[in-house]
Amino acid sequence: MDNATQHSLPGLIRKVLGSPHSEQVIKTQIIQLASQNLHVPEVTTALLEVLPQTRDKETRDKLLFFLSSLNTSRFTELSAFFDALLHVFQQEKDRDVRTALLYRLQEGLHQDSRLAGFFITLSADTQLSEQEQLAVQDALSTLPAVTEDIALAALEKNRYAPTVLQQQALSLAEKCPSWGAAIVTALQSYLDVKNDSAIRIRVLKRLADAKMLDTAYAPLLIRVLRTDNDPYMRTHALTALQRIRSWNGDIVAQVYWSATKDSDEHIRQQALLLQKEMPELSNELLIQLAETLASDRSEGVRITVLELLKPLMRLPEIRNAVAASFSAHPGVFDDEEFNQLVDMLAPYAGRDASISALLLNGIKEINNTAQRKKVLSLLIGRLKTEQVLAPLLQLFVKERDEQLREILFNQVKALSVARHPELVDIFCAELTEPGSPFRVSCAGTLAGVAELYPQIVPALEDVLLYDTERELVRLCLDGYLRPGVTQRFDVLLSVVRNEMIDSLSRQKALDALLKLTLDASQQDALTDALAGIKPNTLKTS
């Protein structure tokens, strides 16, 4: 071929192979001509450029076979060569061609670092054929070196993949010469109880042997110990838990729980031995244990923790932590847990103001009536009412159980309203509630200070207008007639007309009416009212 033809060959390749109208014979001749002139600059470049553009399968397969068979030294830019192959692979539907491409790309793993990521991504593709999967696995098994980035990518891509792909990712990660914190973190998802037990055991063994487990793995291991039905898996989890470098409260609680609650005798013995070898627990660790009382919902764990903490309640920081956990979420404890916790705190109720306050605060969030009653009975009589009046009143307003309301009311009814004006609104609300059993008591208290608090008078008037119970009306009338209280005509007239109450109260109301300055309509109303009363019942002079 002369020089002119050689120089025009790249352009000819682009024109003929890139055109959908060129005849097949001509395309074949151009490929053959290119194979004879690989020494010509840009020939391989032109072939790579037209490869993705070639639409007819026969030409593309010939061109692909030809390019794949070339030594990579023929290409001025290897990245362009692999880019072309990757592009064809993404577009190709023929399984055999795709498989052949994978094996060719495998040969370039040591030449282009991007290809490792390509095979890792592809390994998570569940749509591959069996031959394609074998090609991908073969490629990953022959990686010249597995860096941390490659291992991480494989683990992340296959964290939710089928078991066979997860095993492949683990095999790849195990080729990484050193496991840093990132890989250890990425392996956590492989310990999920939903995954195959063989994978989880494999991960646990690798991490435990390498002494790379830390407290970040504790929740996963604890979940296995509490929920996995396989004793063999729980045994490995307990062994792995033992290898964690520094323990926290959750781990200690789990060891105690496994020693007493696990259904497998071997695991109980293993945990008991571990418990005996455990160094003396620091106060910080014990406080962490106390904090788990409110957050841990696993069956039996709270009782285990409470039994562990019971001998240590003499320490203020421990009992305060227990009380704080109760106060934070008091409604999460079942009766057994609740009774043991309250019994542990009982000796300190009244003696320790912070414990008492936390217990009182917790009552508001307890839905179980019996539990509320137990805490309240524990505190009543041990506390100075004045010091805890605000939370007691909050409990009284919120409480629905009549027995508990009575206990709370009896605790505050004897207090001076003058010294504790916050009682006025509470007593007024009870006085105006027809169903309240505390109305008479509230009426007696409020009547004595009716002129001091403006909200009392409307409450007294409500009773005088609508009630017929003698003692209740009498007490309210006494308060209503105190100096300094402005009386209303209609209220006093209602008492005068009320034939269900005692005559003395009606007479007092009439006397007060007669002292008022009445207009003509009021005088007429009073005359009509008196006309309807039996003679000599009330005196007008």
C-alpha positions in Angstrom: 0.0 0.0 0.0 1.4 3.4 -1.0 1.9 6.2 1.6 -1.1 8.2 0.5 -3.4 5.2 1.0 -1.8 4.5 4.4 -2.5 8.0 5.5 -6.1 7.9 4.3 -6.9 4.5 5.9 -8.1 5.8 9.3 -10.5 8.1 7.5 -11.6 5.2 5.3 -12.2 3.0 8.3 -14.4 5.7 9.9 -16.3 6.3 6.7 -17.0 2.7 5.7 -17.4 0.9 9.0 -19.3 3.8 10.5 -21.9 3.9 7.7 -25.0 1.7 7.9 -25.1 1.8 4.1 -21.8 0.2 3.3 -21.8 -3.3 1.8 -20.8 -6.2 4.0 -18.1 -7.3 1.6 -16.5 -3.8 1.7 -16.6 -3.8 5.5 -14.9 -7.1 5.7 -12.2 -5.9 3.3 -11.6 -2.8 5.3 -11.1 -4.8 8.5 -8.7 -7.1 6.7 -6.9 -4.1 5.3 -6.6 -2.6 8.8 -5.2 -5.8 10.1 -2.4 -5.5 7.6 -1.6 -1.9 8.5 -1.5 -1.8 12.2 1.8 0.0 12.0 -0.1 3.0 10.6 -0.8 5.6 13.3 -4.5 6.0 14.2 -5.6 2.8 12.6 -6.4 1.2 16.0 -7.8 4.5 17.2 -10.2 4.7 14.3 -11.3 1.0 14.8 -12.1 1.8 18.5 -14.1 4.8 17.5 -16.3 3.0 15.0 -16.8 -0.1 17.2 -19.6 1.4 19.3 -21.2 2.9 16.1 -21.3 -0.4 14.2 -24.9 -1.7 14.2 -24.9 -4.8 12.1 -24.0 -7.8 14.2 -21.8 -9.6 11.7 -19.4 -6.6 11.3 -19.5 -5.8 15.0 -18.6 -9.4 15.9 -15.7 -9.5 13.4 -14.4 -6.1 14.5 -14.7 -7.1 18.2 -13.0 -10.4 17.7 -10.2 -8.7 15.8 -9.6 -5.9 18.4 -9.9 -8.4 21.3 -7.2 -10.5 19.7 -4.7 -7.7 19.5 -1.8 -7.2 21.9 -2.6 -4.2 24.0 0.8 -2.7 23.0 -0.9 -1.8 19.7 -3.1 0.8 21.4 -1.8 4.2 22.1 -4.4 4.7 24.9 -5.4 1.6 26.8 -8.3 3.5 28.5 -9.9 4.0 25.1 -9.6 0.3 24.3 -11.3 -0.8 27.5 -13.9 2.0 27.2 -14.9 0.6 23.9 -15.1 -2.9 25.2 -17.2 -1.8 28.2 -19.5 0.2 26.0 -20.1 -2.8 23.7 -20.7 -5.0 26.7 -23.4 -2.7 28.0 -25.2 -2.7 24.6 -24.6 -6.4 23.8 -27.5 -8.9 24.2 -25.8 -12.0 22.9 -24.8 -14.0 26.0 -21.9 -15.7 24.3 -20.4 -12.4 23.1 -20.9 -10.9 26.6 -19.1 -13.8 28.2 -16.2 -13.6 25.7 -15.9 -9.8 26.4 -15.8 -10.5 30.2 -12.9 -12.9 29.8 -11.1 -10.3 27.6 -11.7 -7.6 30.1 -10.4 -9.9 32.8 -7.0 -9.9 31.1 -6.8 -6.2 31.6 -7.4 -6.1 35.3 -3.7 -5.4 35.9 -3.7 -2.7 33.3 -6.7 -0.6 34.2 -7.8 -0.2 37.8 -11.3 0.7 36.8 -12.0 -2.8 35.7 -12.0 -4.1 39.3 -14.8 -1.8 40.1 -16.7 -2.9 37.0 -16.5 -6.6 37.9 -17.5 -5.8 41.5 -20.5 -3.9 40.4 -21.4 -6.7 37.9 -21.1 -9.3 40.7 -24.2 -8.0 42.3 -26.2 -8.3 39.1 -28.7 -11.1 39.5 -29.6 -11.0 35.8 -26.3 -12.5 34.6 -26.3 -15.9 33.0 -24.5 -18.8 34.6 -21.6 -18.5 32.2 -21.4 -14.7 32.8 -21.4 -15.3 36.6 -18.5 -17.8 36.2 -16.6 -15.3 34.2 -17.1 -12.6 36.8 -16.1 -14.9 39.7 -13.1 -16.0 37.7 -12.1 -12.4 37.2 -12.5 -11.4 40.8 -10.5 -14.5 41.9 -7.6 -13.4 39.8 -7.3 -9.8 40.9 -3.6 -9.1 41.3 -4.1 -7.2 44.5 -7.2 -6.3 46.6 -7.0 -2.9 48.1 -9.2 -1.6 50.9 -11.3 0.4 48.3 -11.9 -2.7 46.2 -12.9 -4.8 49.3 -15.2 -2.0 50.5 -16.9 -1.7 47.1 -17.5 -5.5 46.9 -19.0 -5.6 50.4 -21.2 -2.6 49.8 -22.5 -3.8 46.5 -23.4 -7.2 47.9 -24.7 -6.4 51.4 -28.3 -7.3 50.4 -27.4 -9.8 47.6 -28.1 -13.6 47.6 -25.9 -15.8 49.7 -23.6 -16.9 46.9 -22.7 -13.3 46.0 -22.2 -12.4 49.6 -19.8 -15.3 50.0 -18.0 -14.1 46.9 -17.7 -10.5 48.3 -16.3 -11.9 51.6 -13.8 -14.0 49.7 -12.6 -10.9 47.9 -12.4 -8.9 51.2 -10.4 -11.6 52.8 -7.7 -11.1 50.2 -7.2 -7.5 51.4 -3.9 -7.7 53.4 -5.2 -5.4 56.2 -8.7 -4.6 57.5 -9.2 -1.1 58.6 -12.1 0.5 60.4 -14.1 1.0 57.2 -14.1 -2.7 56.3 -15.0 -3.7 59.9 -17.9 -1.3 59.7 -19.0 -2.5 56.3 -19.1 -6.1 57.6 -21.8 -5.3 60.2 -24.6 -5.7 57.8 -23.4 -9.2 57.0 -24.1 -10.2 60.6 -27.8 -9.5 60.2 -30.0 -12.4 61.4 -31.6 -12.5 57.9 -28.4 -13.6 56.3 -27.2 -17.2 56.0 -25.6 -18.5 59.3 -22.5 -19.7 57.5 -21.8 -16.1 56.3 -22.4 -14.7 59.8 -20.1 -17.3 61.4 -17.5 -16.6 58.8 -17.5 -12.9 59.6 -17.5 -13.4 63.3 -14.6 -15.8 63.2 -12.6 -13.5 61.0 -13.2 -10.4 63.2 -12.7 -12.3 66.4 -9.5 -13.9 65.3 -8.2 -10.6 64.1 -9.2 -8.9 67.4 -10.9 -6.2 65.5 -14.3 -6.2 67.2 -15.3 -3.1 69.1 -18.4 -1.8 70.9 -20.0 -0.8 67.6 -20.6 -4.5 67.0 -22.3 -5.0 70.4 -25.9 -4.3 69.3 -25.6 -6.8 66.4 -24.1 -9.6 68.6 -26.7 -9.0 71.3 -29.5 -9.2 68.8 -28.1 -12.6 67.7 -27.9 -13.8 71.3 -31.5 -12.8 71.9 -33.3 -13.6 68.7 -31.3 -16.3 66.8 -32.8 -19.8 67.1 -29.5 -21.5 66.3 -27.5 -22.3 69.4 -24.3 -22.7 67.3 -24.7 -19.2 66.0 -25.4 -17.8 69.6 -22.3 -19.6 70.8 -20.1 -17.9 68.2 -21.8 -14.5 69.0 -21.0 -14.9 72.7 -17.4 -15.8 71.9 -17.2 -12.8 69.7 -18.7 -10.6 72.4 -16.0 -11.8 74.7 -13.4 -10.5 72.3 -14.6 -6.9 72.3 -11.9 -4.8 73.7 -13.9 -2.5 76.1 -17.3 -3.5 77.5 -20.3 -1.2 78.1 -23.4 -1.7 80.1 -25.3 -3.4 77.3 -22.6 -6.1 77.0 -22.5 -6.7 80.8 -26.3 -7.0 80.9 -26.2 -9.5 78.0 -23.7 -11.7 79.6 -25.8 -11.9 82.8 -28.9 -12.5 80.7 -27.3 -15.3 78.7 -26.0 -16.9 81.9 -29.6 -17.2 83.3 -32.1 -17.0 80.5 -30.6 -18.7 77.4 -32.3 -21.9 76.5 -29.1 -23.8 75.7 -27.2 -25.2 78.7 -23.8 -24.9 77.0 -24.3 -21.2 76.3 -25.5 -20.6 79.9 -22.3 -22.3 81.2 -20.2 -20.3 78.8 -21.8 -17.0 79.9 -21.5 -18.0 83.6 -17.8 -18.7 83.2 -17.4 -15.3 81.4 -19.4 -13.6 84.2 -17.1 -15.1 86.9 -14.0 -13.9 85.0 -15.4 -10.4 84.7 -13.5 -7.8 86.6 -15.3 -5.7 89.2 -17.7 -3.3 87.4 -17.0 0.4 87.6 -19.6 2.8 88.7 -19.7 4.3 85.2 -20.5 0.8 83.8 -23.2 0.2 86.4 -24.8 3.6 85.5 -24.8 2.5 81.9 -26.6 -0.7 83.0 -29.2 1.3 84.9 -29.8 3.4 81.8 -30.7 0.3 79.8 -33.7 -0.3 82.0 -35.7 2.2 80.1 -34.4 1.4 76.6 -34.1 -2.4 76.5 -37.3 -4.2 75.6 -36.0 -7.8 75.4 -37.7 -10.3 77.7 -36.0 -10.9 81.0 -33.2 -8.3 80.5 -34.6 -5.7 82.9 -35.1 -8.3 85.6 -31.5 -9.4 85.1 -30.2 -5.9 85.3 -32.3 -5.1 88.4 -31.0 -8.2 90.2 -27.4 -7.1 89.3 -28.0 -3.6 90.6 -30.0 -4.4 93.8 -27.0 -5.0 96.1 -25.6 -1.7 94.9 -28.5 0.7 95.6 -26.7 2.0 98.7 -24.6 4.0 96.2 -26.3 7.4 95.5 -25.2 7.6 91.8 -26.6 4.1 91.1 -30.0 4.5 92.7 -30.3 7.9 91.1 -29.6 6.3 87.7 -32.2 3.6 88.4 -34.8 6.2 89.4 -34.0 8.4 86.4 -34.5 5.4 84.0 -37.8 4.7 85.7 -38.9 8.4 85.4 -37.9 8.6 81.7 -40.1 5.7 80.6 -42.2 4.5 83.5 -44.8 2.9 81.3 -42.5 0.2 79.7 -42.2 -2.0 82.8 -44.3 -5.1 83.3 -45.7 -5.8 86.7 -42.8 -8.1 87.8 -40.2 -5.5 86.7 -42.1 -2.6 88.1 -42.6 -4.3 91.5 -38.9 -5.1 91.8 -37.8 -1.7 90.8 -40.1 0.1 93.2 -39.2 -2.2 96.0 -35.5 -1.3 95.4 -36.3 2.4 95.5 -38.8 2.2 98.4 -36.2 2.6 101.3 -35.1 5.9 99.8 -38.5 7.5 99.2 -38.8 10.4 101.5 -35.1 10.2 102.6 -33.8 11.3 99.2 -35.5 14.3 97.7 -34.3 13.6 94.1 -35.6 10.0 94.2 -38.9 11.1 95.5 -39.2 13.8 92.7 -38.3 11.3 90.0 -40.9 8.8 91.3 -43.6 11.5 91.4 -42.7 12.6 87.9 -42.9 9.1 86.7 -46.4 8.5 87.9 -47.8 10.8 85.3 -46.7 8.5 82.5 -47.9 5.2 84.0 -51.1 3.8 82.4 -51.4 0.9 84.8 -53.7 2.0 87.7 -52.3 -0.6 90.1 -48.7 0.6 89.4 -49.7 4.2 90.0 -51.3 3.3 93.3 -48.3 1.4 94.4 -45.9 4.4 93.8 -48.4 6.9 95.3 -48.9 4.7 98.4 -45.2 4.5 98.8 -44.7 8.2 98.7 -47.8 9.5 100.6 -46.9 9.9 104.3 -43.2 10.0 103.6 -43.2 13.3 101.9 -43.9 16.9 103.1 -46.8 17.9 101.0 -45.7 21.5 100.7 -42.5 20.5 99.1 -44.1 18.4 96.3 -47.4 20.3 96.0 -47.0 21.2 92.3 -46.5 17.6 91.0 -49.3 16.3 93.4 -51.8 18.8 91.9 -50.7 17.8 88.4 -51.4 14.2 89.3 -54.7 15.0 90.8 -55.9 16.9 87.7 -54.9 14.1 85.4 -55.9 11.2 87.5 -59.2 9.3 86.6 -59.2 6.6 89.2 -61.5 7.7 92.1 -59.5 5.9 94.8 -56.3 7.6 93.7 -58.0 11.0 93.4 -59.2 10.6 96.9 -55.7 9.8 98.2 -54.3 12.8 96.4 -57.1 15.1 97.6 -56.8 14.0 101.2 -53.1 14.9 101.0 -53.7 18.5 100.0 -57.1 19.4 101.5 -55.8 20.4 104.8 -53.3 22.9 103.4 -53.9 26.6 103.8 -55.4 28.2 100.7 -53.9 31.6 101.8 -50.4 30.1 101.8 -51.0 28.0 98.7 -53.2 30.0 96.3 -52.6 27.4 93.6 -55.2 25.3 95.4 -58.0 27.8 94.6 -58.4 26.8 91.0 -58.3 23.1 91.8 -60.9 23.4 94.6 -63.2 25.7 92.4 -63.1 23.1 89.6 -64.1 20.3 92.0 -66.8 22.5 93.6 -68.5 23.2 90.2 -68.3 19.5 89.1 -71.6 17.9 90.1 -70.0 14.4 90.1 -67.1 15.3 92.4 -67.1 13.6 95.8 -65.0 16.5 97.2 -67.5 19.3 96.8 -68.5 19.8 100.5 -64.9 19.8 101.6 -63.9 22.3 98.8 -67.0 24.5 99.7 -65.9 24.7 103.4 -62.4 25.7 102.4 -63.3 28.3 99.8 -66.1 29.9 101.8 -63.7 31.2 104.3 -61.7 33.1 101.8 -64.4 34.0 99.2 -63.5 37.7 99.3 -59.8 37.1 98.6 -59.9 35.4 95.3 -62.2 36.5 92.4 -62.6 33.0 90.9 -64.2 31.7 94.1 -67.4 33.8 93.8 -68.6 32.4 90.4 -68.0 28.9 91.8 -70.2 29.6 94.8 -72.9 31.2 92.6 -72.9 28.1 90.5 -73.8 26.0 93.5 -76.4 28.4 94.8 -78.1 28.6 91.4 -78.3 24.9 90.6 -77.7 22.6 93.6 -80.2 21.4 96.3 -77.9 19.5 98.7 -78.4 21.3 102.1 -74.9 21.2 103.6 -73.3 22.2 100.3 -75.6 25.1 99.7 -75.3 26.2 103.3 -71.5 26.3 103.2 -71.5 28.2 99.8 -74.1 30.7 101.1 -72.0 31.4 104.2 -69.1 32.3 101.9 -71.3 34.3 99.5 -72.6 36.4 102.3 -69.2 37.4 103.7 -68.3 41.1 103.8 -66.5 42.1 100.7 -68.4 39.8 98.4 -70.8 41.4 96.0 -74.1 39.5 95.9 -76.3 39.1 92.9 -80.1 39.4 93.1 -80.9 36.4 91.0 -78.5 34.2 93.0 -80.0 35.1 96.3 -83.6 34.8 94.9 -82.7 31.3 93.7 -81.8 30.3 97.3 -85.0 31.8 98.7 -87.1 29.8 96.2 -85.1 26.6 96.9 -87.5 24.5 99.0 -85.1 21.6 99.2 -82.7 23.4 101.5 -83.0 24.4 105.2 -85.2 27.4 106.1 -82.3 29.1 107.9 -80.3 29.3 104.7 -83.3 30.6 102.8 -83.9 33.2 105.6 -80.3 34.4 105.3 -80.7 34.8 101.6 -83.9 36.8 102.1 -82.3 39.0 104.7 -79.5 39.8 102.3 -82.0 40.5 99.5 -83.9 43.0 101.6 -80.7 44.9 102.3 -80.1 45.4 98.5 -81.4 48.3 96.6 -84.0 46.8 94.3 -85.6 48.2 91.2 -89.2 47.8 90.4 -88.9 44.6 88.4 -86.7 43.0 91.1 -89.3 44.0 93.8 -92.0 42.4 91.7 -90.0 39.2 91.3 -89.3 39.0 95.1 -93.0 39.6 95.8 -94.0 36.8 93.5 -91.4 34.5 95.1 -92.7 35.2 98.6 -96.3 34.7 97.5 -95.5 31.2 96.5 -94.0 30.3 99.9 -96.1 28.9 102.8 -97.0 31.5 105.4 -94.7 31.9 108.4 -91.9 30.0 106.6 -89.7 33.2 106.1 -89.9 36.5 107.9 -89.7 39.8 106.0 -89.4 42.1 108.9 
